[in-house]
Amino acid sequence: MDKETVLKAFDRDMRRHAGADGSRASPERSGNVVRRSGGPHDWNGVLWSDLDESSAAAAIAEQVAHFTALGLEFEWKLYGHDAPAGLGRLLLAAGFVTEPTEALMVAEVKDLLGDAEPPEGVRLVPVTDAAGVALMADGHDQAFGTDSGRLSQQLLAQLTEFPDTVRAVVAMAGEVPVSAARLELPPGKRFAGLWGGGTREEWRGRGIYRALVTYRARIAADRGYPYLQVDATDMSRPILERLGFTVLSTTTPYVHTPEAPGSTVEADPSAAQAESR
């Protein structure tokens, strides 16, 4: 894989020329910034920017004003190769709060179509309705220790209104959801996205995560996507590297929460709920 070429393609497809993602949020360009604005249950934020030291502060202020006027928390998704070098410092100065940095990893779909299957006693079940979403949320909550309420609403709306843009799956041991994941299928793009993949602690190390990657890679291949992309945590990165994924950059969420009406201080940043990766 030519890392520089693929990274440029990713920036072009998924950031600079981002399209519909299967939600009510719509991408729009504001100067040298591409952002996505939707409702309170959508992912709202900045996908791409082309800034320098002289323009960054004003661009940040403009985005804060835009999303604050809408009453929305939003994320500035900052990549390790974004300019200027001090953009993260400027975001912190503007009241953003960071979340853990992850690795932007990409693999060619054709290299992921192995025979990895779930371990004995575990079956992979497609998620297609509210009952499946509830099982998936339970699996995520147990794996990540978070509340997946907002993510569940997003996924159910996407499955209902834009079913061709997402596939979701839950790994079941009997009647217990032990892992879950989804595959984002942005129309007209070259990169399908892996999200989720969290496994309950007592079920880790048995090959479930690998099976979920293979399951989704087969779907991506059937749909004609040449690449799979994932924002990988430190836990999943070693597994993905063994499967053939390559680190192209890093990505760090900078989250801004609007002030409550009448408040003179920023809302508690711990209320910012990131999507489970």
DRENPA-3360 file (N, C-alpha, C; in nm, 2 decimals, always signed):
BEGIN
1 = MDKETVLK = +0.08/-0.12/+0.00/+0.00/+0.00/+0.00/+0.09/+0.13/+0.00 ~ +0.06/+0.22/-0.09/+0.13/+0.35/-0.09/+0.06/+0.44/+0.01 ~ +0.11/+0.45/+0.13/+0.05/+0.52/+0.24/+0.01/+0.66/+0.20 ~ +0.10/+0.73/+0.14/+0.07/+0.87/+0.11/-0.04/+0.89/+0.01 ~ -0.04/+0.80/-0.09/-0.15/+0.80/-0.19/-0.29/+0.77/-0.13 ~ -0.29/+0.67/-0.04/-0.42/+0.63/+0.02/-0.46/+0.73/+0.12 ~ -0.37/+0.79/+0.19/-0.41/+0.90/+0.28/-0.47/+1.02/+0.21 ~ -0.41/+1.06/+0.10/-0.47/+1.16/+0.02/-0.61/+1.13/-0.03;
9 = AFDRDMRR = -0.62/+1.00/-0.07/-0.76/+0.96/-0.12/-0.86/+0.96/-0.01 ~ -0.81/+0.92/+0.11/-0.90/+0.93/+0.23/-0.94/+1.07/+0.26 ~ -0.85/+1.16/+0.26/-0.88/+1.30/+0.29/-0.98/+1.36/+0.19 ~ -0.96/+1.32/+0.06/-1.04/+1.37/-0.04/-1.18/+1.31/-0.03 ~ -1.19/+1.18/-0.02/-1.32/+1.11/-0.02/-1.40/+1.14/+0.10 ~ -1.34/+1.12/+0.22/-1.41/+1.11/+0.35/-1.41/+1.24/+0.43 ~ -1.33/+1.34/+0.38/-1.32/+1.46/+0.46/-1.35/+1.58/+0.37 ~ -1.27/+1.61/+0.28/-1.28/+1.74/+0.20/-1.41/+1.73/+0.11;
17 = HAGADGSR = -1.44/+1.62/+0.06/-1.56/+1.60/-0.02/-1.66/+1.50/+0.04 ~ -1.67/+1.51/+0.17/-1.77/+1.42/+0.24/-1.91/+1.44/+0.19 ~ -1.97/+1.32/+0.18/-2.11/+1.32/+0.13/-2.21/+1.28/+0.23 ~ -2.33/+1.24/+0.19/-2.43/+1.19/+0.28/-2.37/+1.06/+0.35 ~ -2.40/+1.05/+0.48/-2.35/+0.94/+0.56/-2.46/+0.85/+0.62 ~ -2.58/+0.87/+0.57/-2.69/+0.79/+0.62/-2.76/+0.84/+0.74 ~ -2.74/+0.97/+0.77/-2.81/+1.04/+0.88/-2.87/+1.16/+0.83 ~ -2.94/+1.23/+0.92/-3.01/+1.36/+0.88/-2.91/+1.47/+0.87;
25 = ASPERSGN = -2.79/+1.45/+0.92/-2.68/+1.55/+0.92/-2.63/+1.57/+0.78 ~ -2.61/+1.70/+0.74/-2.57/+1.73/+0.61/-2.43/+1.79/+0.61 ~ -2.34/+1.75/+0.52/-2.21/+1.82/+0.51/-2.22/+1.95/+0.44 ~ -2.15/+2.05/+0.48/-2.15/+2.18/+0.42/-2.01/+2.24/+0.44 ~ -1.97/+2.33/+0.34/-1.85/+2.39/+0.35/-1.86/+2.53/+0.39 ~ -1.78/+2.57/+0.49/-1.78/+2.71/+0.54/-1.64/+2.76/+0.53 ~ -1.61/+2.84/+0.42/-1.47/+2.88/+0.40/-1.38/+2.76/+0.38 ~ -1.27/+2.75/+0.46/-1.18/+2.64/+0.44/-1.21/+2.53/+0.54;
33 = VVRRSGGP = -1.34/+2.51/+0.58/-1.38/+2.41/+0.68/-1.49/+2.33/+0.62 ~ -1.49/+2.20/+0.63/-1.61/+2.12/+0.60/-1.66/+2.06/+0.73 ~ -1.79/+2.09/+0.76/-1.85/+2.05/+0.88/-1.98/+1.97/+0.85 ~ -2.03/+1.90/+0.95/-2.16/+1.83/+0.94/-2.25/+1.87/+1.05 ~ -2.37/+1.92/+1.01/-2.46/+1.97/+1.11/-2.59/+1.89/+1.10 ~ -2.64/+1.85/+1.21/-2.77/+1.78/+1.21/-2.85/+1.81/+1.34 ~ -2.91/+1.71/+1.40/-2.98/+1.72/+1.52/-2.90/+1.68/+1.64 ~ -2.96/+1.68/+1.76/-2.89/+1.65/+1.88/-2.85/+1.50/+1.89;
41 = HDWNGVLW = -2.91/+1.41/+1.81/-2.87/+1.27/+1.81/-2.78/+1.23/+1.70 ~ -2.75/+1.33/+1.61/-2.65/+1.30/+1.50/-2.51/+1.33/+1.55 ~ -2.41/+1.28/+1.46/-2.28/+1.33/+1.49/-2.26/+1.46/+1.42 ~ -2.23/+1.56/+1.50/-2.21/+1.70/+1.45/-2.06/+1.74/+1.47 ~ -2.00/+1.79/+1.37/-1.86/+1.83/+1.38/-1.79/+1.87/+1.26 ~ -1.66/+1.90/+1.28/-1.57/+1.94/+1.17/-1.50/+1.82/+1.12 ~ -1.51/+1.79/+0.99/-1.44/+1.68/+0.92/-1.31/+1.71/+0.86 ~ -1.29/+1.84/+0.81/-1.17/+1.87/+0.74/-1.16/+2.02/+0.75;
49 = SDLDESSA = -1.03/+2.07/+0.75/-1.00/+2.21/+0.74/-0.87/+2.23/+0.67 ~ -0.85/+2.34/+0.61/-0.73/+2.38/+0.54/-0.69/+2.52/+0.59 ~ -0.62/+2.52/+0.71/-0.60/+2.65/+0.78/-0.45/+2.67/+0.80 ~ -0.42/+2.79/+0.84/-0.28/+2.83/+0.87/-0.29/+2.91/+1.00 ~ -0.17/+2.95/+1.05/-0.16/+3.02/+1.17/-0.25/+3.15/+1.17 ~ -0.26/+3.22/+1.06/-0.33/+3.34/+1.05/-0.48/+3.33/+1.04 ~ -0.53/+3.21/+1.00/-0.67/+3.19/+0.98/-0.74/+3.10/+1.08 ~ -0.66/+3.02/+1.15/-0.72/+2.92/+1.24/-0.81/+2.97/+1.35;
57 = AAAIAEQV = -0.76/+3.07/+1.42/-0.84/+3.12/+1.53/-0.98/+3.17/+1.49 ~ -0.98/+3.24/+1.38/-1.11/+3.29/+1.33/-1.20/+3.18/+1.28 ~ -1.14/+3.08/+1.22/-1.22/+2.96/+1.17/-1.28/+2.89/+1.29 ~ -1.20/+2.87/+1.40/-1.25/+2.80/+1.52/-1.37/+2.88/+1.58 ~ -1.35/+3.01/+1.59/-1.46/+3.09/+1.65/-1.58/+3.08/+1.57 ~ -1.57/+3.08/+1.43/-1.69/+3.07/+1.35/-1.76/+2.94/+1.37 ~ -1.69/+2.83/+1.38/-1.75/+2.70/+1.41/-1.82/+2.69/+1.54 ~ -1.76/+2.75/+1.65/-1.82/+2.75/+1.78/-1.95/+2.83/+1.77;
65 = AHFTALGL = -1.95/+2.94/+1.71/-2.07/+3.03/+1.69/-2.18/+2.95/+1.62 ~ -2.14/+2.88/+1.51/-2.24/+2.81/+1.43/-2.31/+2.70/+1.52 ~ -2.23/+2.62/+1.58/-2.29/+2.51/+1.65/-2.36/+2.55/+1.78 ~ -2.30/+2.66/+1.85/-2.37/+2.71/+1.97/-2.50/+2.77/+1.94 ~ -2.51/+2.84/+1.82/-2.64/+2.89/+1.78/-2.75/+2.78/+1.76 ~ -2.70/+2.66/+1.72/-2.79/+2.55/+1.70/-2.81/+2.47/+1.83 ~ -2.74/+2.51/+1.94/-2.75/+2.44/+2.07/-2.69/+2.30/+2.07 ~ -2.59/+2.28/+1.98/-2.53/+2.15/+1.96/-2.39/+2.13/+2.02;
73 = EFEWKLYG = -2.37/+2.03/+2.09/-2.23/+1.98/+2.11/-2.17/+1.94/+1.98 ~ -2.04/+1.96/+1.96/-1.98/+1.92/+1.83/-1.84/+1.88/+1.85 ~ -1.79/+1.80/+1.76/-1.65/+1.75/+1.76/-1.57/+1.80/+1.65 ~ -1.45/+1.86/+1.68/-1.35/+1.89/+1.58/-1.26/+1.77/+1.57 ~ -1.27/+1.70/+1.45/-1.20/+1.57/+1.44/-1.06/+1.61/+1.38 ~ -0.96/+1.62/+1.47/-0.83/+1.66/+1.43/-0.74/+1.55/+1.40 ~ -0.68/+1.55/+1.28/-0.59/+1.44/+1.24/-0.45/+1.48/+1.26 ~ -0.36/+1.39/+1.28/-0.22/+1.42/+1.31/-0.15/+1.49/+1.20;
81 = HDAPAGLG = -0.19/+1.48/+1.07/-0.13/+1.55/+0.96/-0.19/+1.68/+0.93 ~ -0.29/+1.72/+1.01/-0.36/+1.85/+0.98/-0.27/+1.97/+1.01 ~ -0.29/+2.08/+0.94/-0.22/+2.20/+0.97/-0.32/+2.30/+1.02 ~ -0.27/+2.40/+1.09/-0.13/+2.42/+1.14/-0.09/+2.33/+1.25 ~ +0.04/+2.32/+1.28/+0.08/+2.23/+1.39/+0.02/+2.27/+1.53 ~ -0.01/+2.39/+1.55/-0.07/+2.43/+1.68/-0.22/+2.43/+1.68 ~ -0.29/+2.37/+1.59/-0.43/+2.37/+1.59/-0.49/+2.31/+1.72 ~ -0.44/+2.21/+1.77/-0.49/+2.15/+1.89/-0.48/+2.25/+2.01;
89 = RLLLAAGF = -0.37/+2.32/+2.02/-0.36/+2.42/+2.12/-0.46/+2.53/+2.11 ~ -0.49/+2.57/+1.99/-0.59/+2.67/+1.97/-0.73/+2.62/+2.00 ~ -0.76/+2.50/+1.98/-0.89/+2.44/+2.01/-0.91/+2.43/+2.16 ~ -0.80/+2.39/+2.23/-0.81/+2.39/+2.38/-0.84/+2.53/+2.43 ~ -0.77/+2.63/+2.38/-0.79/+2.77/+2.42/-0.93/+2.82/+2.40 ~ -1.00/+2.76/+2.30/-1.13/+2.80/+2.27/-1.24/+2.72/+2.35 ~ -1.19/+2.64/+2.44/-1.29/+2.57/+2.53/-1.32/+2.42/+2.49 ~ -1.25/+2.37/+2.40/-1.27/+2.23/+2.36/-1.20/+2.14/+2.46;
97 = VTEPTEAL = -1.25/+2.02/+2.47/-1.20/+1.91/+2.56/-1.16/+1.79/+2.48 ~ -1.04/+1.74/+2.50/-0.99/+1.63/+2.42/-1.04/+1.49/+2.47 ~ -1.06/+1.40/+2.38/-1.08/+1.26/+2.41/-0.96/+1.18/+2.36 ~ -0.95/+1.05/+2.39/-0.83/+0.98/+2.36/-0.80/+0.97/+2.21 ~ -0.67/+0.99/+2.18/-0.63/+0.98/+2.04/-0.63/+0.83/+1.99 ~ -0.67/+0.82/+1.87/-0.68/+0.69/+1.80/-0.60/+0.68/+1.68 ~ -0.57/+0.57/+1.63/-0.49/+0.55/+1.50/-0.59/+0.54/+1.38 ~ -0.56/+0.62/+1.28/-0.64/+0.60/+1.15/-0.57/+0.49/+1.08;
105 = MVAEVKDL = -0.64/+0.38/+1.06/-0.59/+0.26/+1.00/-0.67/+0.22/+0.87 ~ -0.60/+0.17/+0.77/-0.67/+0.14/+0.65/-0.61/+0.00/+0.60 ~ -0.70/-0.08/+0.54/-0.65/-0.20/+0.48/-0.73/-0.22/+0.34 ~ -0.67/-0.29/+0.25/-0.74/-0.33/+0.13/-0.83/-0.44/+0.16 ~ -0.96/-0.43/+0.11/-1.06/-0.53/+0.14/-1.02/-0.67/+0.10 ~ -0.96/-0.67/-0.02/-0.92/-0.80/-0.08/-0.83/-0.88/+0.01 ~ -0.76/-0.82/+0.10/-0.66/-0.88/+0.19/-0.73/-0.93/+0.32 ~ -0.86/-0.91/+0.34/-0.92/-0.94/+0.46/-1.03/-1.05/+0.45;
113 = LGDAEPPE = -1.03/-1.12/+0.33/-1.14/-1.21/+0.31/-1.10/-1.35/+0.34 ~ -1.05/-1.37/+0.46/-1.01/-1.50/+0.51/-1.12/-1.59/+0.56 ~ -1.09/-1.69/+0.64/-1.19/-1.78/+0.69/-1.21/-1.77/+0.84 ~ -1.18/-1.65/+0.89/-1.20/-1.63/+1.03/-1.35/-1.64/+1.07 ~ -1.38/-1.73/+1.16/-1.51/-1.76/+1.21/-1.52/-1.74/+1.36 ~ -1.63/-1.71/+1.41/-1.64/-1.70/+1.56/-1.61/-1.83/+1.63 ~ -1.57/-1.82/+1.76/-1.55/-1.95/+1.83/-1.67/-2.03/+1.85 ~ -1.65/-2.15/+1.89/-1.76/-2.24/+1.92/-1.85/-2.18/+2.02;
121 = GVRLVPVT = -1.98/-2.19/+2.00/-2.08/-2.14/+2.09/-2.12/-2.00/+2.07 ~ -2.06/-1.93/+1.97/-2.09/-1.79/+1.94/-2.14/-1.78/+1.79 ~ -2.25/-1.71/+1.77/-2.30/-1.69/+1.64/-2.31/-1.54/+1.61 ~ -2.30/-1.51/+1.48/-2.31/-1.37/+1.44/-2.45/-1.34/+1.38 ~ -2.52/-1.25/+1.44/-2.66/-1.22/+1.40/-2.67/-1.08/+1.34 ~ -2.72/-1.07/+1.22/-2.74/-0.93/+1.16/-2.84/-0.85/+1.25 ~ -2.81/-0.72/+1.26/-2.90/-0.63/+1.33/-2.98/-0.56/+1.22 ~ -3.12/-0.57/+1.23/-3.20/-0.51/+1.13/-3.32/-0.43/+1.19;
129 = DAAGVALM = -3.34/-0.44/+1.32/-3.46/-0.38/+1.38/-3.43/-0.33/+1.52 ~ -3.53/-0.28/+1.59/-3.52/-0.22/+1.72/-3.47/-0.33/+1.82 ~ -3.52/-0.45/+1.81/-3.47/-0.55/+1.90/-3.33/-0.58/+1.88 ~ -3.28/-0.59/+1.76/-3.14/-0.61/+1.74/-3.05/-0.49/+1.79 ~ -3.10/-0.37/+1.77/-3.03/-0.25/+1.82/-3.02/-0.26/+1.97 ~ -3.12/-0.30/+2.03/-3.12/-0.31/+2.18/-3.01/-0.41/+2.23 ~ -3.01/-0.53/+2.16/-2.90/-0.62/+2.19/-2.76/-0.57/+2.16 ~ -2.75/-0.50/+2.05/-2.62/-0.43/+2.02/-2.58/-0.33/+2.13;
137 = ADGHDQAF = -2.67/-0.25/+2.17/-2.65/-0.15/+2.27/-2.60/-0.22/+2.40 ~ -2.67/-0.33/+2.44/-2.63/-0.40/+2.56/-2.49/-0.45/+2.55 ~ -2.46/-0.51/+2.43/-2.32/-0.55/+2.41/-2.22/-0.44/+2.42 ~ -2.25/-0.33/+2.36/-2.16/-0.21/+2.37/-2.14/-0.16/+2.51 ~ -2.25/-0.15/+2.58/-2.25/-0.10/+2.72/-2.16/-0.19/+2.81 ~ -2.17/-0.32/+2.79/-2.09/-0.41/+2.87/-1.94/-0.41/+2.83 ~ -1.92/-0.39/+2.70/-1.78/-0.39/+2.65/-1.71/-0.26/+2.68 ~ -1.77/-0.15/+2.66/-1.71/-0.02/+2.68/-1.74/+0.05/+2.81;
145 = GTDSGRLS = -1.84/+0.00/+2.88/-1.87/+0.07/+3.01/-1.93/+0.20/+2.99 ~ -2.00/+0.22/+2.88/-2.07/+0.35/+2.85/-2.21/+0.33/+2.82 ~ -2.28/+0.44/+2.81/-2.43/+0.44/+2.78/-2.44/+0.46/+2.63 ~ -2.49/+0.37/+2.56/-2.50/+0.37/+2.41/-2.64/+0.43/+2.37 ~ -2.71/+0.50/+2.45/-2.84/+0.55/+2.42/-2.84/+0.63/+2.29 ~ -2.75/+0.73/+2.28/-2.75/+0.81/+2.16/-2.71/+0.74/+2.04 ~ -2.61/+0.65/+2.05/-2.57/+0.57/+1.94/-2.68/+0.48/+1.89 ~ -2.76/+0.43/+1.98/-2.87/+0.34/+1.95/-2.98/+0.41/+1.87;
153 = QQLLAQLT = -3.01/+0.54/+1.91/-3.10/+0.62/+1.83/-3.05/+0.65/+1.69 ~ -2.92/+0.68/+1.68/-2.86/+0.71/+1.55/-2.88/+0.58/+1.46 ~ -2.84/+0.47/+1.51/-2.84/+0.35/+1.43/-2.98/+0.31/+1.39 ~ -3.07/+0.31/+1.48/-3.21/+0.27/+1.45/-3.27/+0.36/+1.34 ~ -3.24/+0.49/+1.35/-3.28/+0.59/+1.24/-3.22/+0.56/+1.11 ~ -3.09/+0.52/+1.11/-3.02/+0.49/+0.99/-3.07/+0.36/+0.93 ~ -3.09/+0.26/+1.01/-3.15/+0.13/+0.96/-3.29/+0.15/+0.90 ~ -3.36/+0.25/+0.95/-3.50/+0.27/+0.91/-3.50/+0.36/+0.78;
161 = EFPDTVRA = -3.42/+0.46/+0.78/-3.43/+0.56/+0.67/-3.33/+0.55/+0.56 ~ -3.21/+0.49/+0.60/-3.11/+0.48/+0.50/-3.04/+0.34/+0.51 ~ -3.12/+0.23/+0.49/-3.06/+0.10/+0.52/-2.95/+0.06/+0.44 ~ -2.93/+0.12/+0.32/-2.82/+0.08/+0.24/-2.68/+0.13/+0.28 ~ -2.68/+0.22/+0.38/-2.56/+0.29/+0.42/-2.50/+0.23/+0.54 ~ -2.56/+0.12/+0.60/-2.50/+0.06/+0.72/-2.54/-0.09/+0.73 ~ -2.45/-0.16/+0.79/-2.47/-0.30/+0.82/-2.42/-0.32/+0.97 ~ -2.50/-0.39/+1.05/-2.47/-0.40/+1.19/-2.48/-0.55/+1.23;
169 = VVAMAGEV = -2.40/-0.59/+1.32/-2.40/-0.74/+1.36/-2.37/-0.75/+1.51 ~ -2.43/-0.84/+1.57/-2.41/-0.87/+1.71/-2.36/-1.02/+1.73 ~ -2.26/-1.04/+1.81/-2.21/-1.17/+1.84/-2.29/-1.22/+1.96 ~ -2.36/-1.34/+1.95/-2.44/-1.39/+2.06/-2.38/-1.52/+2.11 ~ -2.37/-1.53/+2.24/-2.34/-1.66/+2.31/-2.46/-1.70/+2.38 ~ -2.54/-1.79/+2.32/-2.67/-1.82/+2.37/-2.76/-1.70/+2.35 ~ -2.81/-1.65/+2.46/-2.90/-1.53/+2.45/-2.83/-1.41/+2.50 ~ -2.69/-1.41/+2.52/-2.62/-1.30/+2.57/-2.53/-1.24/+2.46;
177 = PVSAARLE = -2.55/-1.10/+2.44/-2.47/-1.03/+2.34/-2.33/-1.01/+2.40 ~ -2.23/-1.07/+2.33/-2.09/-1.06/+2.39/-2.00/-0.96/+2.31 ~ -2.05/-0.92/+2.19/-1.97/-0.83/+2.11/-2.07/-0.77/+2.00 ~ -2.04/-0.66/+1.94/-2.12/-0.60/+1.84/-2.04/-0.50/+1.76 ~ -2.08/-0.48/+1.63/-2.00/-0.39/+1.55/-2.09/-0.35/+1.43 ~ -2.05/-0.24/+1.36/-2.12/-0.20/+1.24/-2.03/-0.16/+1.13 ~ -2.08/-0.16/+1.01/-2.01/-0.12/+0.89/-2.08/+0.00/+0.82 ~ -2.01/+0.11/+0.81/-2.07/+0.22/+0.74/-2.03/+0.22/+0.60;
185 = LPPGKRFA = -2.13/+0.24/+0.51/-2.11/+0.23/+0.37/-2.15/+0.36/+0.30 ~ -2.06/+0.46/+0.30/-2.09/+0.59/+0.24/-2.11/+0.57/+0.09 ~ -2.22/+0.62/+0.03/-2.24/+0.61/-0.11/-2.14/+0.68/-0.19 ~ -2.09/+0.61/-0.30/-2.00/+0.68/-0.39/-1.86/+0.69/-0.34 ~ -1.82/+0.63/-0.23/-1.68/+0.65/-0.18/-1.61/+0.52/-0.19 ~ -1.47/+0.53/-0.17/-1.39/+0.41/-0.17/-1.36/+0.35/-0.04 ~ -1.40/+0.41/+0.07/-1.37/+0.36/+0.20/-1.50/+0.33/+0.28 ~ -1.51/+0.20/+0.32/-1.61/+0.16/+0.41/-1.55/+0.17/+0.55;
193 = GLWGGGTR = -1.64/+0.20/+0.65/-1.58/+0.23/+0.78/-1.62/+0.12/+0.88 ~ -1.52/+0.07/+0.96/-1.55/-0.02/+1.07/-1.57/+0.06/+1.20 ~ -1.68/+0.03/+1.27/-1.70/+0.10/+1.40/-1.76/+0.00/+1.50 ~ -1.73/+0.02/+1.63/-1.78/-0.07/+1.73/-1.67/-0.18/+1.75 ~ -1.71/-0.30/+1.75/-1.62/-0.41/+1.77/-1.58/-0.44/+1.91 ~ -1.65/-0.37/+2.01/-1.61/-0.40/+2.15/-1.66/-0.53/+2.19 ~ -1.58/-0.60/+2.27/-1.61/-0.74/+2.32/-1.61/-0.74/+2.47 ~ -1.71/-0.81/+2.53/-1.71/-0.82/+2.68/-1.58/-0.88/+2.73;
201 = EEWRGRGI = -1.53/-0.83/+2.84/-1.39/-0.87/+2.89/-1.37/-1.02/+2.89 ~ -1.47/-1.09/+2.95/-1.45/-1.24/+2.97/-1.45/-1.31/+2.84 ~ -1.49/-1.25/+2.72/-1.49/-1.32/+2.59/-1.38/-1.27/+2.50 ~ -1.29/-1.18/+2.55/-1.18/-1.14/+2.47/-1.07/-1.24/+2.45 ~ -1.00/-1.23/+2.34/-0.89/-1.32/+2.31/-0.93/-1.46/+2.25 ~ -1.06/-1.46/+2.21/-1.11/-1.59/+2.15/-1.14/-1.58/+2.00 ~ -1.10/-1.47/+1.94/-1.12/-1.45/+1.79/-1.25/-1.39/+1.75 ~ -1.33/-1.34/+1.84/-1.46/-1.28/+1.80/-1.43/-1.15/+1.72;
209 = YRALVTYR = -1.34/-1.06/+1.77/-1.31/-0.94/+1.70/-1.27/-0.97/+1.56 ~ -1.18/-1.06/+1.54/-1.13/-1.09/+1.41/-1.24/-1.14/+1.32 ~ -1.33/-1.22/+1.38/-1.45/-1.27/+1.30/-1.54/-1.16/+1.26 ~ -1.55/-1.06/+1.34/-1.64/-0.95/+1.31/-1.58/-0.86/+1.19 ~ -1.44/-0.85/+1.20/-1.38/-0.78/+1.09/-1.40/-0.85/+0.96 ~ -1.38/-0.98/+0.96/-1.39/-1.06/+0.83/-1.54/-1.06/+0.78 ~ -1.63/-1.07/+0.87/-1.77/-1.06/+0.84/-1.80/-0.93/+0.76 ~ -1.75/-0.82/+0.82/-1.78/-0.69/+0.75/-1.70/-0.67/+0.63;
217 = ARIAADRG = -1.58/-0.73/+0.62/-1.50/-0.71/+0.50/-1.57/-0.78/+0.38 ~ -1.63/-0.89/+0.41/-1.70/-0.97/+0.30/-1.82/-0.88/+0.25 ~ -1.89/-0.81/+0.34/-2.00/-0.72/+0.29/-1.94/-0.61/+0.21 ~ -1.83/-0.55/+0.26/-1.77/-0.44/+0.18/-1.72/-0.48/+0.04 ~ -1.67/-0.61/+0.03/-1.63/-0.66/-0.10/-1.75/-0.68/-0.19 ~ -1.86/-0.73/-0.14/-1.98/-0.75/-0.22/-2.03/-0.61/-0.27 ~ -2.01/-0.51/-0.19/-2.06/-0.38/-0.23/-1.96/-0.30/-0.31 ~ -1.84/-0.35/-0.34/-1.74/-0.29/-0.43/-1.65/-0.19/-0.36;
225 = YPYLQVDA = -1.63/-0.19/-0.23/-1.54/-0.10/-0.17/-1.40/-0.16/-0.17 ~ -1.30/-0.08/-0.21/-1.16/-0.13/-0.21/-1.09/-0.12/-0.08 ~ -1.14/-0.03/+0.01/-1.07/-0.01/+0.13/-1.16/-0.02/+0.25 ~ -1.11/-0.06/+0.37/-1.17/-0.05/+0.50/-1.09/+0.04/+0.58 ~ -1.16/+0.13/+0.65/-1.10/+0.23/+0.74/-1.15/+0.21/+0.88 ~ -1.07/+0.24/+0.98/-1.11/+0.23/+1.12/-1.03/+0.32/+1.20 ~ -1.09/+0.38/+1.30/-1.02/+0.46/+1.41/-1.00/+0.37/+1.52 ~ -0.87/+0.33/+1.54/-0.84/+0.21/+1.63/-0.79/+0.26/+1.76;
233 = TDMSRPIL = -0.84/+0.20/+1.87/-0.79/+0.23/+2.00/-0.66/+0.15/+2.02 ~ -0.60/+0.18/+2.13/-0.47/+0.10/+2.16/-0.50/-0.05/+2.18 ~ -0.62/-0.08/+2.22/-0.65/-0.22/+2.24/-0.67/-0.30/+2.10 ~ -0.74/-0.23/+2.01/-0.76/-0.30/+1.88/-0.65/-0.28/+1.78 ~ -0.57/-0.18/+1.80/-0.46/-0.16/+1.70/-0.37/-0.28/+1.67 ~ -0.32/-0.35/+1.78/-0.23/-0.46/+1.75/-0.30/-0.57/+1.67 ~ -0.43/-0.60/+1.70/-0.51/-0.70/+1.63/-0.52/-0.66/+1.48 ~ -0.56/-0.54/+1.46/-0.57/-0.49/+1.32/-0.45/-0.49/+1.24;
241 = ERLGFTVL = -0.33/-0.46/+1.31/-0.21/-0.47/+1.24/-0.17/-0.61/+1.20 ~ -0.21/-0.71/+1.28/-0.18/-0.85/+1.24/-0.27/-0.89/+1.13 ~ -0.39/-0.83/+1.12/-0.48/-0.86/+1.01/-0.44/-0.79/+0.88 ~ -0.35/-0.69/+0.88/-0.30/-0.63/+0.76/-0.34/-0.48/+0.75 ~ -0.39/-0.42/+0.85/-0.42/-0.28/+0.85/-0.29/-0.20/+0.87 ~ -0.29/-0.08/+0.81/-0.17/+0.01/+0.81/-0.21/+0.14/+0.88 ~ -0.13/+0.19/+0.97/-0.15/+0.32/+1.03/-0.11/+0.43/+0.93 ~ -0.21/+0.52/+0.90/-0.19/+0.63/+0.81/-0.17/+0.76/+0.88;
249 = STTTPYVH = -0.23/+0.77/+1.00/-0.23/+0.90/+1.07/-0.29/+0.87/+1.21 ~ -0.31/+0.97/+1.29/-0.39/+0.97/+1.41/-0.51/+1.06/+1.40 ~ -0.60/+1.04/+1.49/-0.72/+1.13/+1.50/-0.75/+1.15/+1.64 ~ -0.77/+1.27/+1.68/-0.81/+1.31/+1.82/-0.94/+1.39/+1.82 ~ -1.04/+1.35/+1.89/-1.16/+1.43/+1.90/-1.14/+1.55/+2.00 ~ -1.17/+1.66/+1.95/-1.18/+1.78/+2.04/-1.33/+1.82/+2.04 ~ -1.39/+1.81/+2.16/-1.53/+1.82/+2.18/-1.57/+1.96/+2.25 ~ -1.66/+2.03/+2.19/-1.71/+2.15/+2.24/-1.86/+2.14/+2.28;
257 = TPEAPGST = -1.89/+2.17/+2.41/-2.02/+2.17/+2.46/-2.07/+2.31/+2.48 ~ -2.19/+2.34/+2.43/-2.24/+2.48/+2.44/-2.28/+2.51/+2.59 ~ -2.27/+2.63/+2.63/-2.31/+2.67/+2.76/-2.46/+2.66/+2.78 ~ -2.50/+2.62/+2.90/-2.64/+2.61/+2.93/-2.69/+2.75/+2.93 ~ -2.82/+2.77/+2.89/-2.88/+2.91/+2.89/-2.87/+2.98/+3.02 ~ -2.81/+3.10/+3.02/-2.80/+3.18/+3.14/-2.67/+3.14/+3.22 ~ -2.59/+3.05/+3.17/-2.47/+3.01/+3.24/-2.36/+3.09/+3.20 ~ -2.26/+3.11/+3.29/-2.14/+3.19/+3.26/-2.02/+3.10/+3.25;
265 = VEADPSAA = -2.04/+2.97/+3.27/-1.93/+2.87/+3.26/-1.97/+2.76/+3.16 ~ -1.87/+2.70/+3.10/-1.90/+2.60/+3.01/-1.96/+2.47/+3.08 ~ -2.05/+2.40/+3.01/-2.11/+2.29/+3.07/-2.00/+2.18/+3.10 ~ -2.03/+2.09/+3.19/-1.94/+1.99/+3.23/-1.90/+1.91/+3.11 ~ -1.76/+1.91/+3.08/-1.72/+1.83/+2.96/-1.74/+1.68/+2.97 ~ -1.76/+1.63/+3.09/-1.78/+1.49/+3.10/-1.91/+1.45/+3.04 ~ -2.00/+1.54/+3.01/-2.12/+1.51/+2.95/-2.11/+1.48/+2.80 ~ -1.99/+1.51/+2.74/-1.97/+1.48/+2.60/-1.96/+1.33/+2.58;
273 = QAESR = -2.05/+1.28/+2.50/-2.05/+1.13/+2.48/-2.01/+1.10/+2.34 ~ -1.89/+1.04/+2.33/-1.84/+1.00/+2.20/-1.90/+0.87/+2.15 ~ -1.91/+0.85/+2.02/-1.95/+0.72/+1.97/-1.86/+0.61/+2.02 ~ -1.91/+0.50/+2.05/-1.82/+0.38/+2.08/-1.75/+0.34/+1.96 ~ -1.62/+0.32/+1.97/-1.54/+0.29/+1.85/-1.53/+0.14/+1.84;
% end
